[in-house]
Amino acid sequence: MTKLLKYTEYLYLIVGVVSLYEIVSLWNTERSRAYFFVFFAVMSIGMFLFRRKYRKKFENRKPNN
């Protein structure tokens, strides 16, 4: 289960990086569309940090065998 949580973290990070690339490429031509990608970048990076914190808390809660 923790492996799945780790992969979803990095999927959010990939979406954030792709959104940042789109922001840079669209900023001078289509600014309204770039703002759309700003929203996705902020949300995906925030979800990455939230998921990472949640996964680490979940791993620390497991009893060590």
Distance bins in CASP14 RR format, pairs under 12 A and 6 or more apart:
PFRMAT RR
TARGET T0000
AUTHOR 0000-0000-0000
RMODE 2
METHOD distances of the structure
MODEL  1
1 7 0 0 0 0 0 1 0 0 0 0 0
1 8 0 0 0 0 0 1 0 0 0 0 0
1 55 0 0 0 0 1 0 0 0 0 0 0
1 58 0 0 0 0 1 0 0 0 0 0 0
1 59 0 0 0 0 0 1 0 0 0 0 0
1 62 0 0 0 0 1 0 0 0 0 0 0
2 8 0 0 0 0 0 1 0 0 0 0 0
2 9 0 0 0 0 0 1 0 0 0 0 0
2 51 0 0 0 0 0 1 0 0 0 0 0
2 52 0 0 0 0 0 1 0 0 0 0 0
2 54 0 0 0 0 0 1 0 0 0 0 0
2 55 1 0 0 1 0 0 0 0 0 0 0
2 56 0 0 0 0 1 0 0 0 0 0 0
2 57 0 0 0 0 0 1 0 0 0 0 0
2 58 1 0 0 1 0 0 0 0 0 0 0
2 59 1 0 1 0 0 0 0 0 0 0 0
2 60 0 0 0 0 0 1 0 0 0 0 0
2 61 0 0 0 0 0 1 0 0 0 0 0
2 62 0 0 0 0 1 0 0 0 0 0 0
3 9 0 0 0 0 0 1 0 0 0 0 0
3 10 0 0 0 0 0 1 0 0 0 0 0
3 55 0 0 0 0 0 1 0 0 0 0 0
3 59 0 0 0 0 0 1 0 0 0 0 0
4 10 0 0 0 0 0 1 0 0 0 0 0
4 11 0 0 0 0 0 1 0 0 0 0 0
4 51 0 0 0 0 0 1 0 0 0 0 0
4 55 0 0 0 0 1 0 0 0 0 0 0
4 58 0 0 0 0 0 1 0 0 0 0 0
5 11 0 0 0 0 0 1 0 0 0 0 0
5 12 0 0 0 0 0 1 0 0 0 0 0
5 48 0 0 0 0 0 1 0 0 0 0 0
5 50 0 0 0 0 0 1 0 0 0 0 0
5 51 1 0 0 1 0 0 0 0 0 0 0
5 52 0 0 0 0 1 0 0 0 0 0 0
5 53 0 0 0 0 0 1 0 0 0 0 0
5 54 1 0 0 1 0 0 0 0 0 0 0
5 55 1 0 1 0 0 0 0 0 0 0 0
5 56 0 0 0 0 1 0 0 0 0 0 0
5 57 0 0 0 0 0 1 0 0 0 0 0
5 58 1 0 0 1 0 0 0 0 0 0 0
5 59 0 0 0 0 1 0 0 0 0 0 0
6 12 0 0 0 0 0 1 0 0 0 0 0
6 13 0 0 0 0 0 1 0 0 0 0 0
6 48 0 0 0 0 0 1 0 0 0 0 0
6 51 0 0 0 0 1 0 0 0 0 0 0
6 52 0 0 0 0 1 0 0 0 0 0 0
6 54 0 0 0 0 0 1 0 0 0 0 0
6 55 1 0 0 1 0 0 0 0 0 0 0
6 56 0 0 0 0 0 1 0 0 0 0 0
6 58 0 0 0 0 0 1 0 0 0 0 0
6 59 0 0 0 0 1 0 0 0 0 0 0
7 13 0 0 0 0 0 1 0 0 0 0 0
7 14 0 0 0 0 0 1 0 0 0 0 0
7 48 0 0 0 0 0 1 0 0 0 0 0
7 51 0 0 0 0 0 1 0 0 0 0 0
7 55 0 0 0 0 0 1 0 0 0 0 0
8 14 0 0 0 0 0 1 0 0 0 0 0
8 15 0 0 0 0 0 1 0 0 0 0 0
8 44 0 0 0 0 0 1 0 0 0 0 0
8 47 0 0 0 0 1 0 0 0 0 0 0
8 48 0 0 0 0 1 0 0 0 0 0 0
8 50 0 0 0 0 0 1 0 0 0 0 0
8 51 1 0 0 1 0 0 0 0 0 0 0
8 52 0 0 0 0 0 1 0 0 0 0 0
8 54 0 0 0 0 0 1 0 0 0 0 0
8 55 0 0 0 0 1 0 0 0 0 0 0
9 15 0 0 0 0 0 1 0 0 0 0 0
9 16 0 0 0 0 0 1 0 0 0 0 0
9 44 0 0 0 0 0 1 0 0 0 0 0
9 45 0 0 0 0 0 1 0 0 0 0 0
9 46 0 0 0 0 0 1 0 0 0 0 0
9 47 0 0 0 0 1 0 0 0 0 0 0
9 48 1 0 1 0 0 0 0 0 0 0 0
9 49 0 0 0 0 1 0 0 0 0 0 0
9 50 0 0 0 0 1 0 0 0 0 0 0
9 51 1 0 1 0 0 0 0 0 0 0 0
9 52 1 0 1 0 0 0 0 0 0 0 0
9 53 0 0 0 0 1 0 0 0 0 0 0
9 54 0 0 0 0 1 0 0 0 0 0 0
9 55 1 0 0 1 0 0 0 0 0 0 0
9 56 0 0 0 0 0 1 0 0 0 0 0
10 16 0 0 0 0 0 1 0 0 0 0 0
10 17 0 0 0 0 0 1 0 0 0 0 0
10 44 0 0 0 0 0 1 0 0 0 0 0
10 47 0 0 0 0 0 1 0 0 0 0 0
10 48 1 0 0 1 0 0 0 0 0 0 0
10 51 0 0 0 0 1 0 0 0 0 0 0
10 52 0 0 0 0 1 0 0 0 0 0 0
10 55 0 0 0 0 0 1 0 0 0 0 0
11 17 0 0 0 0 0 1 0 0 0 0 0
11 18 0 0 0 0 0 1 0 0 0 0 0
11 44 0 0 0 0 1 0 0 0 0 0 0
11 47 0 0 0 0 1 0 0 0 0 0 0
11 48 0 0 0 0 1 0 0 0 0 0 0
11 51 0 0 0 0 1 0 0 0 0 0 0
12 18 0 0 0 0 0 1 0 0 0 0 0
12 19 0 0 0 0 0 1 0 0 0 0 0
12 40 0 0 0 0 0 1 0 0 0 0 0
12 41 0 0 0 0 0 1 0 0 0 0 0
12 42 0 0 0 0 0 1 0 0 0 0 0
12 43 0 0 0 0 1 0 0 0 0 0 0
12 44 1 0 1 0 0 0 0 0 0 0 0
12 45 1 0 0 1 0 0 0 0 0 0 0
12 46 1 0 0 1 0 0 0 0 0 0 0
12 47 1 0 1 0 0 0 0 0 0 0 0
12 48 1 0 1 0 0 0 0 0 0 0 0
12 49 0 0 0 0 1 0 0 0 0 0 0
12 50 0 0 0 0 1 0 0 0 0 0 0
12 51 1 0 0 1 0 0 0 0 0 0 0
12 52 0 0 0 0 1 0 0 0 0 0 0
12 54 0 0 0 0 0 1 0 0 0 0 0
12 55 0 0 0 0 0 1 0 0 0 0 0
13 19 0 0 0 0 0 1 0 0 0 0 0
13 20 0 0 0 0 0 1 0 0 0 0 0
13 41 0 0 0 0 0 1 0 0 0 0 0
13 44 1 0 0 1 0 0 0 0 0 0 0
13 45 1 0 0 1 0 0 0 0 0 0 0
13 46 0 0 0 0 1 0 0 0 0 0 0
13 47 0 0 0 0 1 0 0 0 0 0 0
13 48 1 0 1 0 0 0 0 0 0 0 0
13 49 0 0 0 0 1 0 0 0 0 0 0
13 51 0 0 0 0 1 0 0 0 0 0 0
13 52 0 0 0 0 1 0 0 0 0 0 0
14 20 0 0 0 0 0 1 0 0 0 0 0
14 21 0 0 0 0 0 1 0 0 0 0 0
14 40 0 0 0 0 0 1 0 0 0 0 0
14 41 0 0 0 0 0 1 0 0 0 0 0
14 44 0 0 0 0 1 0 0 0 0 0 0
14 45 0 0 0 0 0 1 0 0 0 0 0
14 47 0 0 0 0 0 1 0 0 0 0 0
14 48 0 0 0 0 1 0 0 0 0 0 0
15 21 0 0 0 0 0 1 0 0 0 0 0
15 22 0 0 0 0 0 1 0 0 0 0 0
15 37 0 0 0 0 0 1 0 0 0 0 0
15 39 0 0 0 0 0 1 0 0 0 0 0
15 40 1 0 0 1 0 0 0 0 0 0 0
15 41 0 0 0 0 1 0 0 0 0 0 0
15 42 0 0 0 0 0 1 0 0 0 0 0
15 43 0 0 0 0 1 0 0 0 0 0 0
15 44 1 0 1 0 0 0 0 0 0 0 0
15 45 0 0 0 0 1 0 0 0 0 0 0
15 46 0 0 0 0 0 1 0 0 0 0 0
15 47 0 0 0 0 1 0 0 0 0 0 0
15 48 0 0 0 0 1 0 0 0 0 0 0
16 22 0 0 0 0 1 0 0 0 0 0 0
16 23 0 0 0 0 1 0 0 0 0 0 0
16 37 0 0 0 0 1 0 0 0 0 0 0
16 38 0 0 0 0 0 1 0 0 0 0 0
16 39 0 0 0 0 0 1 0 0 0 0 0
16 40 1 0 0 1 0 0 0 0 0 0 0
16 41 1 0 1 0 0 0 0 0 0 0 0
16 42 0 0 0 0 1 0 0 0 0 0 0
16 43 0 0 0 0 1 0 0 0 0 0 0
16 44 1 0 1 0 0 0 0 0 0 0 0
16 45 1 0 1 0 0 0 0 0 0 0 0
16 46 0 0 0 0 1 0 0 0 0 0 0
16 47 0 0 0 0 1 0 0 0 0 0 0
16 48 1 0 0 1 0 0 0 0 0 0 0
16 49 0 0 0 0 0 1 0 0 0 0 0
17 23 0 0 0 0 0 1 0 0 0 0 0
17 24 0 0 0 0 0 1 0 0 0 0 0
17 37 0 0 0 0 0 1 0 0 0 0 0
17 40 0 0 0 0 0 1 0 0 0 0 0
17 41 0 0 0 0 1 0 0 0 0 0 0
17 44 0 0 0 0 1 0 0 0 0 0 0
17 45 0 0 0 0 1 0 0 0 0 0 0
17 48 0 0 0 0 0 1 0 0 0 0 0
18 24 0 0 0 0 0 1 0 0 0 0 0
18 25 0 0 0 0 0 1 0 0 0 0 0
18 37 0 0 0 0 1 0 0 0 0 0 0
18 40 0 0 0 0 1 0 0 0 0 0 0
18 41 0 0 0 0 1 0 0 0 0 0 0
18 44 0 0 0 0 1 0 0 0 0 0 0
18 45 0 0 0 0 0 1 0 0 0 0 0
19 25 0 0 0 0 0 1 0 0 0 0 0
19 26 0 0 0 0 0 1 0 0 0 0 0
19 33 0 0 0 0 0 1 0 0 0 0 0
19 34 0 0 0 0 1 0 0 0 0 0 0
19 35 0 0 0 0 0 1 0 0 0 0 0
19 36 0 0 0 0 1 0 0 0 0 0 0
19 37 1 0 1 0 0 0 0 0 0 0 0
19 38 1 0 0 1 0 0 0 0 0 0 0
19 39 0 0 0 0 1 0 0 0 0 0 0
19 40 1 0 1 0 0 0 0 0 0 0 0
19 41 1 1 0 0 0 0 0 0 0 0 0
19 42 0 0 0 0 1 0 0 0 0 0 0
19 43 0 0 0 0 1 0 0 0 0 0 0
19 44 1 0 0 1 0 0 0 0 0 0 0
19 45 0 0 0 0 1 0 0 0 0 0 0
19 46 0 0 0 0 0 1 0 0 0 0 0
19 47 0 0 0 0 0 1 0 0 0 0 0
19 48 0 0 0 0 0 1 0 0 0 0 0
20 26 0 0 0 0 0 1 0 0 0 0 0
20 27 0 0 0 0 0 1 0 0 0 0 0
20 34 0 0 0 0 0 1 0 0 0 0 0
20 37 1 0 0 1 0 0 0 0 0 0 0
20 38 0 0 0 0 1 0 0 0 0 0 0
20 40 0 0 0 0 1 0 0 0 0 0 0
20 41 1 0 1 0 0 0 0 0 0 0 0
20 42 0 0 0 0 0 1 0 0 0 0 0
20 44 0 0 0 0 1 0 0 0 0 0 0
20 45 0 0 0 0 1 0 0 0 0 0 0
21 27 0 0 0 0 0 1 0 0 0 0 0
21 34 0 0 0 0 0 1 0 0 0 0 0
21 37 0 0 0 0 1 0 0 0 0 0 0
21 40 0 0 0 0 0 1 0 0 0 0 0
21 41 0 0 0 0 1 0 0 0 0 0 0
22 29 0 0 0 0 0 1 0 0 0 0 0
22 30 0 0 0 0 1 0 0 0 0 0 0
22 33 0 0 0 0 1 0 0 0 0 0 0
22 34 1 0 0 1 0 0 0 0 0 0 0
22 35 0 0 0 0 0 1 0 0 0 0 0
22 36 0 0 0 0 1 0 0 0 0 0 0
22 37 1 0 1 0 0 0 0 0 0 0 0
22 38 0 0 0 0 1 0 0 0 0 0 0
22 39 0 0 0 0 0 1 0 0 0 0 0
22 40 0 0 0 0 1 0 0 0 0 0 0
22 41 0 0 0 0 1 0 0 0 0 0 0
22 44 0 0 0 0 0 1 0 0 0 0 0
23 29 0 0 0 0 0 1 0 0 0 0 0
23 30 0 0 0 0 0 1 0 0 0 0 0
23 31 0 0 0 0 1 0 0 0 0 0 0
23 33 0 0 0 0 1 0 0 0 0 0 0
23 34 1 0 1 0 0 0 0 0 0 0 0
23 35 0 0 0 0 1 0 0 0 0 0 0
23 36 0 0 0 0 1 0 0 0 0 0 0
23 37 1 0 1 0 0 0 0 0 0 0 0
23 38 1 0 1 0 0 0 0 0 0 0 0
23 39 0 0 0 0 0 1 0 0 0 0 0
23 40 0 0 0 0 1 0 0 0 0 0 0
23 41 1 0 0 1 0 0 0 0 0 0 0
23 42 0 0 0 0 0 1 0 0 0 0 0
24 34 0 0 0 0 1 0 0 0 0 0 0
24 37 0 0 0 0 1 0 0 0 0 0 0
24 38 0 0 0 0 0 1 0 0 0 0 0
24 41 0 0 0 0 0 1 0 0 0 0 0
25 31 0 0 0 0 0 1 0 0 0 0 0
25 33 0 0 0 0 0 1 0 0 0 0 0
25 34 0 0 0 0 1 0 0 0 0 0 0
25 37 0 0 0 0 1 0 0 0 0 0 0
26 32 0 0 0 0 1 0 0 0 0 0 0
26 33 1 0 1 0 0 0 0 0 0 0 0
26 34 1 0 1 0 0 0 0 0 0 0 0
26 35 0 0 0 0 1 0 0 0 0 0 0
26 36 0 0 0 0 1 0 0 0 0 0 0
26 37 1 0 0 1 0 0 0 0 0 0 0
26 38 0 0 0 0 0 1 0 0 0 0 0
26 41 0 0 0 0 0 1 0 0 0 0 0
27 33 0 0 0 0 1 0 0 0 0 0 0
27 34 1 0 1 0 0 0 0 0 0 0 0
27 35 0 0 0 0 1 0 0 0 0 0 0
27 36 0 0 0 0 0 1 0 0 0 0 0
27 37 0 0 0 0 1 0 0 0 0 0 0
27 38 0 0 0 0 1 0 0 0 0 0 0
28 34 0 0 0 0 1 0 0 0 0 0 0
30 36 0 0 0 0 1 0 0 0 0 0 0
30 37 0 0 0 0 1 0 0 0 0 0 0
31 37 0 0 0 0 0 1 0 0 0 0 0
31 38 0 0 0 0 0 1 0 0 0 0 0
32 38 0 0 0 0 0 1 0 0 0 0 0
32 39 0 0 0 0 0 1 0 0 0 0 0
33 39 0 0 0 0 0 1 0 0 0 0 0
33 40 0 0 0 0 0 1 0 0 0 0 0
34 40 0 0 0 0 0 1 0 0 0 0 0
34 41 0 0 0 0 0 1 0 0 0 0 0
35 41 0 0 0 0 0 1 0 0 0 0 0
35 42 0 0 0 0 0 1 0 0 0 0 0
36 42 0 0 0 0 0 1 0 0 0 0 0
36 43 0 0 0 0 0 1 0 0 0 0 0
37 43 0 0 0 0 0 1 0 0 0 0 0
37 44 0 0 0 0 0 1 0 0 0 0 0
38 44 0 0 0 0 0 1 0 0 0 0 0
38 45 0 0 0 0 0 1 0 0 0 0 0
39 45 0 0 0 0 0 1 0 0 0 0 0
39 46 0 0 0 0 0 1 0 0 0 0 0
40 46 0 0 0 0 0 1 0 0 0 0 0
40 47 0 0 0 0 0 1 0 0 0 0 0
41 47 0 0 0 0 0 1 0 0 0 0 0
41 48 0 0 0 0 0 1 0 0 0 0 0
42 48 0 0 0 0 0 1 0 0 0 0 0
42 49 0 0 0 0 0 1 0 0 0 0 0
43 49 0 0 0 0 0 1 0 0 0 0 0
43 50 0 0 0 0 0 1 0 0 0 0 0
44 50 0 0 0 0 0 1 0 0 0 0 0
44 51 0 0 0 0 0 1 0 0 0 0 0
45 51 0 0 0 0 0 1 0 0 0 0 0
45 52 0 0 0 0 0 1 0 0 0 0 0
46 52 0 0 0 0 1 0 0 0 0 0 0
46 53 0 0 0 0 0 1 0 0 0 0 0
46 54 0 0 0 0 0 1 0 0 0 0 0
47 53 0 0 0 0 0 1 0 0 0 0 0
47 54 0 0 0 0 0 1 0 0 0 0 0
48 54 0 0 0 0 0 1 0 0 0 0 0
48 55 0 0 0 0 0 1 0 0 0 0 0
49 55 0 0 0 0 0 1 0 0 0 0 0
49 56 0 0 0 0 0 1 0 0 0 0 0
50 56 0 0 0 0 0 1 0 0 0 0 0
50 57 0 0 0 0 0 1 0 0 0 0 0
51 57 0 0 0 0 0 1 0 0 0 0 0
51 58 0 0 0 0 0 1 0 0 0 0 0
52 58 0 0 0 0 0 1 0 0 0 0 0
52 59 0 0 0 0 0 1 0 0 0 0 0
53 59 0 0 0 0 0 1 0 0 0 0 0
53 60 0 0 0 0 0 1 0 0 0 0 0
54 60 0 0 0 0 0 1 0 0 0 0 0
54 61 0 0 0 0 0 1 0 0 0 0 0
55 61 0 0 0 0 0 1 0 0 0 0 0
55 62 0 0 0 0 0 1 0 0 0 0 0
56 62 0 0 0 0 0 1 0 0 0 0 0
END
